Amino acid sequence: MPLPDPTTRRRTGFTLVELLVVIGIIALLAGITLVATTRAFRSAEVSSTKFLMHSMSDALEQFHTDFGYYPPLLRDDFNKEMPERTVLEVQDNAGELLRQYRSFSLCSLPAYLVGVGRLEPSETTSGADRDPERHDGVAGPGFRDPGSDHSWGGARDRSKNNPKKTGRVYGPYLDLADSDSMRAAQIADLGSGNSARKDDVARIDEELDRSMPLIVDAWGTPIRYYAPTWPIKSPLNGETTLEYAPIELVDYAAVTGGFKPELDPGITSAPYFLLSAGPNKRFAGSRPSGAGGDLSLVEFEPLSVTSTNTELLNTVDTTPGSLRRMLGMIKDNIREAP
């Protein structure tokens, strides 16, 4: 019998090069799958947030139909270590407060659309916890007519809060009380104007957990409710302008296009705005913090009365990369308006 030709002997394994090629292909396919999956999740999160914000807009319109006005802006701050919610527009220094708070509130819509959250300051609740209806007239979700001051008698001073306990129950216009779209506030949510000693943060967060729910987007960031209280006319020439609107709220095309009102006409006429920080979880504040205008941290402080958004961008642009990062934040924001 002739011996087998060694040149035709069958291989029983792979060469090192072949193994490396296969591993490379698998890694490439895994990377492509990961990128596609990440994009799909991101797209789903954006869609979910847009749907939630559209539902909030529908709820605001229903509230307006029932009461003839949109919910006012409530203060989100601390008085004697607890939040004291008063209506910004009726305070003696309303103009300055609205600038300080950048014309938005985090806790207005849970109170007015869902009907949840503690509205009184702590010093008025001692011994009154047995009455869960004392804030808006209804225990849990839903509320009774906010009354002539639009705030259950506590627009100026929450210690005078006195809701009706009879009559029609309104809402909840949003059924979020047990959903992932609502969570308790933390001091970090409330902006740089609400500071506390490090040792106090955990205790204040625990108090907030029992008192201040917030509506959040798919990334867990509170959704802001804006009322257009900023000037829409230039004091220099009387022309309509976007220079004084909160810059994070202005459409990206209008920001990059020189704040021309025709690039974002809605911001001078809409009765309210909802804003999500988007996937990057960052709003662009109006003054960068840190040395040299570093935008790794952004304070939510207002521009002065005479400052403009153009001046802000010119200031930010002096630091390499800062303008790009600020514009990136603005571009990722998700806005909803009627």
Secondary structure, 3 states (H helix, E strand, C coil): CCCCCHHHCCCCCCCHHHHHHHHHHHHHHHHHHHHHHHHHHHHHHHHHHHHHHHHHHHHHHHHHHHHCCCCCCECCCEECCEECCCEHHHCCCHHHHHHHCCCEECCHHHHHHHCCCCCCCHHHCCCCCCCCCCCCCCCCCCECCCCCCCCCCCCCCHHHCCCCCCCCCECCCCCCCCCCCEEECCHHHHCCCCCCCHHHHHHHHHHHHCCCEEEECCCCCECEEECCCCCCECCCCCCECCCCCCHHHCCHHHHHCCCCHHHCHHHHCCCCEEEECCCCCCCCCCEECCHHHCCCCEECCCCCCCCCHHHHHHHHCCCCCHHHHHHHHHHHCEEECC
